[in-house]
Amino acid sequence: MIKKAKYIKISLQEYQKYLSSKWHGKFDQIIVILGIVNVVATIPQLLDIWTNKSGAGVSIITWTYYVVFTAILLIYSFKIKSKPMIIMYSGNTLIYTLVLFSAIIYR
């Protein structure tokens, strides 16, 4: 037997109150910081490819997945109009695409 999913229903006023809460604002800041940290953490991989002019140790399949996955999340971020997520996934999609193309070029 298949169970139907239950959704939480809240009023527009309740949702707007949630969006304006202190907690929501702090969480947005954390998301932006994590997005920046994720991009910075990927830079050594990119620099390694560029300095050694070799993408031999880089999985093209894995990085293709990362690019596609973050691009889908970026599109979703625009759909829900979430600036912190747009910032985070824009950076991630860009840096992952650079790693992927660099690895392909230096194969």
N, C-alpha and C positions, 0 to 999 in steps of 0.2 A: 504494500500500500504506500502510495506516495503522499508525503505530507506537504501541505502548502506552506510557503514561507510567510512568516508574520513580519509585518513592518511596523516600525514605531512611527506613530503619527503625532506630529506636534503642530501647533498653530504657527502662522507666519510671525506673530509677535514673539512667541517663545523662541523661534529660530533666530530672529534678529537680536533678541536679548542674549542668546548664546554667543552670537558672533561678536557682540560688543563687550563680552566679559573679559576680565583681566587674564584669565587662564587661556582663552583663545588667542589673545595677542601674544602672550609669552610663548605659546606653542608655535605660532607662526614664526617667531624669531628663532626658535630652536630648529625648525625645518630649514630655514635659510642658512643657518650656521652649518647644519649637517650637510646640506647641499654643497656648500663651499669646501668643507672638509673632504667630502667625497671627491670633488674635482682635484683638490690639492694632492690627495692620496694617490690619484691616478697619474699625476704628472711624472713621477719617477719611471713608470712603465714607458711612457711616451719618450722621455729623454733617453732611456736605455736603447730604445729602437733607433732613435736619431743619431746618438753618439756612436753606437756600434754598427750602424747601417745594416742591421739584421733584425728581421722579425721571426727568426727561426723558432724561438721559444714561446711564441704567442699563438694561441689557438684562434684561428679565423672564425670557427663555428661559435665559440664562446663570445667573442667580441661582437660578432654579428647579432647574436641573441641580445647582448647588452644594448646595442644601438636600437634594435627594433623594440625591445621592451621599454626603454626609456622614451623613445619617440611616441609610443602609444600612450604612455603616462603623461607626456608633454601635451599631446592632443587633448587628453582628458582634463588636464589642468586648465587649458584654455576654455574647454566646455563648461567647467564649473566656476571659471573666473577666479581661481585661487592664485594670487600673486606670488606667495611664497613657493608654491609648487611649481609655478611657471619658471621662477628663478632657478630653483633646484634642478628641474628636469631639463631646462635649456642648457645649463652648464654641463650636466651629465651627458646629454645627447651629443653636445659638441665635442667634449673631450674623448668620449668613447668612439665617436666617428673618426677623430684624428688618430687614435690608436689603431683602429681597424684599417684605415687607409694606409697608414704608415707601415703596418705589418704586411699588408698586401704589396706595397711598393718595394719594400726591402726584403721580400722573400727570395 
